């Protein structure tokens, strides 16, 4: 818990739960990853309840299927990070938000009538509890939760305060931690790429998962074409052929998704130093989008005609076909990615084994997002040098880890006395090592060495076998 304040840029809930979880499951790969797997699996029945709440059981089944096979959700259900828990908690908050919006006689957007009393305090309070937990998991939960809170306050006024005060209190309690973590600049690397690039990348990532930058290579947009077109067609079908109630349910979900994406985008435009727009940070928008798509693929009514093609079909049949395409494609792509090492993260364990223990002070230059993994596998007390540090470090060895073959480091980057001692292939990565003759040390040229051409989007520097300057 002490480390969260200075080494992370997220709230503490996931780390506290992970610590408790690993007391039983252990800190091996299965133990560390299984908490996210449980959260990811638990999101599937919540998606069913959301679809049923919005429309009917058919929409619930479609929503559960889309969530179960979505490659982005599959990816983060395998990672020892807070994103699967974030999705689960924001989905639960959304469920109780919809239940808190009930009005007598209660009729769902698809016409299902319920005798449940409207706006029960229990629903509002449960919305508040799950909202506070989501906010304590990831700061980006604030955007959909703020819209939901405003919606409840507008509908019920003071009666909504029974639930709204809970996330408000949680936000105030987290505020000092937010300010402290932002001052450390852990997320400054996000702005290394253009905002426009990150936006279209998020669109592709939502349908094919983290198969690009997160594995240190550009996004491949071709696999995203089919699911993106099918998703857009389902949304167009909902807006163009759905009845009033179906469109209202879809519009609610699209509004939540739009605010979840649009609010941080507006913040980034107004204050570039607060630009944290990134696909995984926008994950709270994914379940509402999948719910809107689920409504589009389960339309019950009006027909759609295609006179130029000489045939006529019901909107429900077209939606069913689109739903089948989305589920089958996403399932197949998810299996393919899981079975293909080239589409997974780089093998930092093998790199650590090849580099071995430090014999003298050394610098390791590698991908920014791989630094934490390599530190874990090295277990030699290495530490990451922050971009703004100006200490006069001295090193004997410099190791460069590149994504594929990379050019040798120029003499001006290291110094004239460094000599290449090895160049080895480790899976898809390459390790090029330089050392000084004898026991000599030389000053580390931090700014120059960080700009090495390694085939990654951004580089980081680890120092190992070295003490304070």
C-alpha positions in Angstrom: 0.0 0.0 0.0 2.9 2.3 0.6 4.2 1.7 -2.9 0.9 2.8 -4.5 1.6 6.4 -3.6 4.9 6.7 -5.4 5.0 3.9 -8.0 1.5 3.9 -9.5 -1.0 6.3 -11.1 -4.1 4.5 -9.9 -6.2 4.3 -6.7 -5.4 1.5 -4.1 -8.4 -0.8 -4.2 -7.2 -3.3 -6.8 -3.8 -3.6 -5.0 -5.4 -4.2 -1.6 -7.6 -6.9 -3.1 -4.7 -8.5 -5.0 -2.7 -8.6 -1.8 -5.5 -10.5 0.0 -6.0 -12.7 -3.1 -2.4 -13.7 -3.3 -2.3 -14.8 0.3 -4.4 -17.7 -0.8 -3.6 -18.0 -4.6 0.1 -17.2 -4.4 2.2 -14.8 -6.4 2.9 -17.0 -9.4 1.4 -16.3 -12.7 -1.8 -18.1 -12.0 -2.1 -16.5 -8.6 -1.5 -13.0 -9.9 -3.7 -13.2 -13.0 -6.6 -15.2 -11.5 -8.2 -12.2 -9.7 -8.7 -10.4 -13.0 -10.0 -13.7 -14.6 -12.6 -13.9 -11.9 -13.6 -10.3 -12.4 -13.8 -10.8 -16.2 -16.0 -13.9 -15.9 -18.2 -12.2 -13.3 -18.9 -9.3 -15.8 -20.7 -11.7 -18.1 -23.8 -12.4 -15.9 -23.8 -8.7 -15.0 -24.0 -7.9 -18.8 -27.0 -10.3 -19.0 -28.8 -8.5 -16.2 -28.1 -5.2 -17.9 -29.5 -6.3 -21.2 -32.5 -7.8 -19.5 -33.0 -4.5 -17.5 -32.8 -2.4 -20.7 -35.0 -4.7 -22.8 -35.6 -8.4 -22.3 -33.8 -11.8 -21.8 -32.9 -11.9 -25.5 -31.0 -8.7 -25.3 -29.4 -9.9 -22.0 -28.2 -13.1 -23.7 -26.8 -11.1 -26.6 -25.0 -8.7 -24.2 -23.6 -11.5 -22.2 -22.3 -13.2 -25.4 -20.7 -10.0 -26.7 -19.0 -9.3 -23.4 -17.8 -12.9 -23.0 -15.9 -13.0 -26.3 -14.8 -9.4 -26.6 -11.0 -9.5 -27.3 -10.3 -6.4 -25.2 -12.1 -7.8 -22.2 -10.5 -11.2 -22.7 -7.0 -9.5 -22.8 -7.4 -7.7 -19.5 -9.1 -10.6 -17.8 -5.6 -12.3 -18.1 -3.5 -9.3 -16.8 -2.5 -8.7 -13.2 -3.9 -5.1 -13.4 -7.0 -3.3 -12.3 -8.8 -3.0 -15.6 -11.0 -6.1 -15.4 -12.1 -5.1 -11.9 -12.8 -1.6 -13.2 -15.1 -3.0 -15.9 -17.0 -5.2 -13.5 -17.6 -2.4 -10.9 -18.7 0.2 -13.5 -21.0 -2.4 -15.0 -22.5 -3.1 -11.5 -22.9 0.6 -10.9 -24.6 0.9 -14.3 -27.0 -1.9 -13.4 -28.2 -0.3 -10.2 -28.3 3.1 -11.9 -30.8 1.7 -14.4 -32.8 0.2 -11.6 -32.8 3.4 -9.6 -34.3 5.2 -12.7 -37.5 3.1 -12.5 -40.7 5.0 -12.9 -44.3 3.7 -12.2 -45.7 1.7 -13.9 -42.3 0.4 -14.7 -41.9 -0.4 -18.4 -38.5 -1.3 -19.9 -37.3 0.3 -23.1 -38.6 -2.8 -24.9 -42.0 -2.8 -23.3 -41.5 -5.3 -20.5 -43.6 -4.3 -17.4 -42.5 -4.8 -13.8 -44.3 -4.3 -10.6 -41.1 -3.3 -8.7 -41.5 0.0 -6.9 -39.6 3.0 -8.3 -36.4 4.5 -7.1 -36.0 2.3 -4.1 -33.3 3.6 -1.7 -31.6 0.2 -1.9 -30.9 0.6 -5.6 -29.6 4.1 -5.2 -27.4 3.1 -2.3 -26.0 0.1 -4.1 -25.3 2.3 -7.1 -23.4 4.6 -4.7 -21.4 1.7 -3.2 -20.3 0.2 -6.6 -19.6 3.7 -7.9 -17.3 4.4 -5.0 -15.6 1.0 -5.4 -15.1 1.7 -9.1 -13.6 5.1 -8.3 -11.3 3.5 -5.8 -10.1 1.1 -8.6 -9.5 3.6 -11.4 -9.8 7.4 -11.7 -11.4 7.2 -15.2 -14.5 5.7 -13.6 -15.4 9.3 -12.6 -16.7 10.2 -16.1 -19.6 7.8 -16.5 -20.3 8.0 -12.7 -20.6 11.8 -12.9 -23.2 11.5 -15.6 -25.2 8.9 -13.7 -25.1 11.0 -10.6 -26.3 14.1 -12.5 -29.1 12.0 -14.1 -30.2 10.7 -10.7 -30.1 14.1 -9.1 -32.1 15.6 -12.0 -34.7 12.9 -11.7 -35.1 12.6 -8.0 -33.5 15.7 -6.5 -32.7 15.3 -2.8 -33.9 11.7 -2.7 -30.9 10.7 -4.9 -28.5 11.9 -2.2 -28.9 8.6 -0.4 -26.6 7.1 -3.0 -24.8 10.1 -4.5 -23.0 11.1 -1.3 -21.1 7.7 -1.2 -18.9 8.2 -4.4 -18.7 11.9 -3.6 -17.1 11.1 -0.3 -14.8 8.5 -1.9 -13.7 11.1 -4.5 -12.8 13.6 -1.8 -10.9 11.0 0.2 -8.9 10.1 -3.0 -8.1 13.7 -4.0 -4.8 14.0 -2.1 -3.6 10.8 -3.6 -4.6 12.0 -7.1 -2.7 15.2 -6.7 0.4 13.4 -5.4 0.5 10.7 -8.1 0.0 13.3 -10.9 3.0 15.3 -9.5 5.2 12.2 -10.2 4.6 12.2 -13.9 4.1 8.4 -14.2 1.6 8.8 -17.1 3.5 11.5 -19.1 4.5 8.8 -21.7 0.9 8.7 -22.9 1.4 12.1 -24.6 4.3 10.7 -26.7 1.7 9.9 -29.4 -0.8 12.2 -31.0 -4.3 12.4 -29.5 -5.8 11.6 -32.9 -3.7 8.4 -33.2 -4.8 7.3 -29.7 -8.4 7.8 -30.5 -8.6 5.7 -33.7 -6.4 3.2 -32.0 -8.9 3.0 -29.1 -11.7 2.2 -31.6 -9.7 -0.7 -33.1 -8.6 -1.9 -29.7 -12.2 -2.1 -28.4 -12.9 -4.8 -31.0 -9.6 -6.7 -31.3 -7.9 -6.1 -28.0 -4.4 -4.9 -27.1 -2.6 -6.4 -30.0 -0.5 -3.4 -31.0 1.2 -0.9 -28.8 0.8 -3.0 -25.7 2.9 -5.6 -27.4 5.4 -3.0 -28.7 4.3 -2.8 -32.3 1.9 -0.7 -34.3 -1.8 -1.6 -34.3 -2.8 -3.8 -37.3 -6.1 -2.3 -38.3 -7.1 -5.0 -40.8 -8.5 -7.5 -38.2 -10.6 -4.7 -36.8 -12.5 -4.0 -40.1 -15.1 -6.8 -39.9 -16.1 -6.3 -36.2 -16.1 -2.5 -36.6 -18.4 -2.6 -39.7 -20.7 -5.1 -38.0 -20.9 -3.0 -34.8 -21.6 0.1 -36.8 -24.3 -1.7 -38.8 -25.9 -2.9 -35.6 -26.0 0.6 -34.1 -27.4 2.0 -37.4 -30.1 -0.7 -37.4 -31.0 0.2 -33.8 -31.2 3.9 -34.5 -32.9 3.5 -37.9 -35.2 0.5 -37.4 -35.7 0.2 -33.6 -38.9 1.3 -32.0 -39.0 4.3 -29.7 -38.3 2.3 -26.5 -35.4 0.4 -28.1 -33.9 3.6 -29.4 -34.2 5.2 -26.0 -32.3 2.3 -24.3 -29.6 2.5 -26.9 -29.4 6.3 -26.7 -28.9 6.0 -22.9 -26.0 3.6 -23.4 -24.4 5.6 -26.2 -24.7 8.8 -24.1 -22.8 7.1 -21.2 -20.1 5.9 -23.7 -19.9 9.3 -25.3 -19.3 11.0 -22.0 -16.8 8.4 -20.9 -14.7 9.1 -24.0 -15.6 12.7 -24.6 -14.9 14.2 -21.2 -11.2 13.1 -20.9 -10.8 14.1 -24.6 -12.1 17.6 -23.8 -9.8 17.8 -20.8 -6.9 16.8 -23.0 -7.7 19.5 -25.5 -8.1 22.2 -22.8 -5.1 21.1 -20.7 -2.6 19.1 -22.7 -0.6 18.4 -19.5 -3.7 16.4 -18.3 -3.9 14.2 -21.5 -4.4 10.7 -20.3 -6.6 9.5 -23.2 -5.7 5.8 -23.8 -7.7 2.8 -24.9 -7.5 0.9 -21.6 -8.3 4.1 -19.6 -11.5 4.4 -21.7 -12.7 0.8 -20.8 -15.7 2.0 -18.8 -17.2 2.9 -22.2 -17.0 -0.6 -23.6 -19.8 -2.4 -21.8 -22.4 0.4 -22.6 -21.3 0.2 -26.2 -21.7 -3.5 -26.3 -25.2 -3.1 -24.6 -26.2 -0.7 -27.4 -25.0 -3.2 -30.0 -26.8 -6.0 -28.2 -30.1 -4.0 -28.6 -29.3 -3.5 -32.2 -28.9 -7.3 -32.9 -32.0 -8.2 -31.0 -34.6 -5.9 -32.6 -38.1 -7.4 -32.4 -40.1 -5.5 -34.9 -40.0 -3.4 -38.1 -38.9 -4.7 -41.4 -36.0 -3.4 -43.5 -36.2 -3.4 -47.3 -33.5 -3.6 -49.9 -35.3 -2.9 -53.2 -32.1 -2.7 -55.3 -31.3 -6.2 -54.3 -34.8 -7.5 -54.9 -35.5 -8.8 -51.5 -37.0 -7.8 -48.2 -36.0 -8.9 -44.7 -37.0 -8.1 -41.1 -34.7 -6.0 -39.1 -34.7 -8.7 -36.5 -33.2 -11.2 -39.0 -30.5 -8.7 -40.1 -29.7 -8.0 -36.4 -29.4 -11.7 -35.6 -27.0 -12.2 -38.5 -24.9 -9.2 -37.4 -24.8 -10.6 -33.8 -23.7 -14.0 -35.1 -20.9 -12.4 -37.1 -19.7 -10.3 -34.1 -19.7 -13.2 -31.6 -18.2 -15.8 -34.0 -15.5 -13.4 -35.2 -14.6 -12.1 -31.7 -14.4 -15.7 -30.4 -12.2 -16.9 -33.2 -9.9 -13.9 -33.0 -9.6 -14.2 -29.2 -8.6 -17.9 -29.6 -6.1 -17.0 -32.3 -4.5 -14.3 -30.2 -4.3 -16.5 -27.1 -2.6 -19.2 -29.1 -0.1 -17.0 -31.0 3.0 -15.8 -29.2 3.6 -13.1 -31.8 0.4 -11.4 -30.6 1.3 -11.6 -26.9 3.5 -9.5 -24.8 7.3 -9.9 -25.3 9.0 -12.6 -23.3 10.8 -10.6 -20.7 11.6 -13.6 -18.6 13.8 -15.0 -21.3 15.6 -11.6 -21.6 16.2 -11.5 -17.8 17.7 -15.0 -18.0 20.0 -14.0 -20.9 21.2 -10.8 -19.2 21.7 -12.4 -15.8 23.1 -10.9 -12.7 25.0 -7.6 -12.9 28.8 -7.9 -12.5 29.2 -4.1 -12.4 27.0 -1.0 -12.6 25.0 -1.2 -15.8 22.2 0.5 -17.7 19.4 -1.4 -19.6 17.6 0.5 -22.3 14.3 -1.0 -23.4 10.6 -0.4 -24.0 8.9 1.8 -21.4 6.0 -0.6 -20.8 8.4 -3.6 -20.5 10.6 -2.1 -17.8 8.3 -3.2 -14.9 8.2 -6.8 -16.3 12.0 -7.0 -16.7 12.5 -5.6 -13.2 10.3 -8.4 -11.8 12.1 -11.2 -13.6 15.6 -9.8 -12.8 15.1 -9.5 -9.0 18.5 -7.8 -8.7 17.4 -4.5 -7.3 17.2 -2.6 -10.6 15.3 0.6 -10.7 13.8 2.8 -13.4 15.4 6.2 -14.0 12.8 8.9 -14.4 13.1 11.2 -17.5 13.7 14.3 -15.4 16.4 13.0 -13.1 19.8 14.6 -13.7 22.0 12.5 -11.3 25.6 11.9 -12.4 25.3 8.1 -12.7 28.3 6.0 -13.8 28.1 2.6 -15.5 30.4 -0.1 -16.8 28.0 -1.8 -19.1 25.0 -0.8 -21.3 22.5 -3.3 -22.6 20.0 -2.5 -25.4 16.8 -4.6 -25.8 15.2 -4.0 -29.2 12.0 -5.3 -30.9 13.7 -7.1 -33.8 17.1 -6.2 -35.2 18.2 -2.6 -34.4 21.2 -0.6 -35.5 24.3 -0.4 -33.2 24.5 2.4 -30.7 26.6 5.3 -32.1 29.8 6.2 -30.1 28.3 9.6 -29.1 25.5 7.8 -27.3 27.7 5.8 -24.9 31.2 7.2 -25.2 34.3 6.2 -27.2 35.6 3.5 -24.8 32.5 1.2 -24.9 32.8 -1.9 -27.0 30.1 -4.3 -28.2 30.6 -7.7 -26.4 27.5 -9.6 -27.7 24.4 -9.4 -29.9 21.8 -12.1 -29.3 18.3 -13.0 -30.4 15.9 -13.8 -27.6 12.5 -14.8 -29.1 11.3 -11.7 -31.1 13.6 -9.5 -29.1 17.3 -8.8 -29.5 19.9 -8.0 -26.8 23.0 -5.9 -27.8 25.5 -5.5 -24.9 28.4 -3.0 -24.6 31.0 -2.8 -21.9 34.1 -0.8 -20.8 37.5 -2.4 -20.7 38.7 -3.6 -17.3 36.8 -2.3 -14.3 36.5 1.2 -15.6 33.3 3.3 -15.3 32.0 6.1 -17.5 29.3 8.7 -17.1 25.8 7.7 -18.2 24.6 9.9 -21.0 20.9 9.5 -20.0 19.2 11.8 -22.5 21.2 10.4 -25.5 20.8 6.7 -24.5 17.1 7.1 -24.0 16.8 8.1 -27.7 18.2 4.8 -29.0 16.5 3.3 -32.0 15.0 0.1 -30.6 11.8 -0.3 -32.6 9.6 0.7 -29.6 7.3 3.7 -29.3 9.1 5.0 -26.2 12.2 3.9 -24.3 13.0 3.6 -20.6 16.3 3.1 -18.7 16.9 0.7 -15.9 19.9 0.9 -13.7 21.2 -2.3 -12.1 24.1 -3.1 -9.8 24.5 0.5 -8.9 24.2 2.5 -5.7 23.1 6.1 -5.0 25.1 8.7 -6.8 
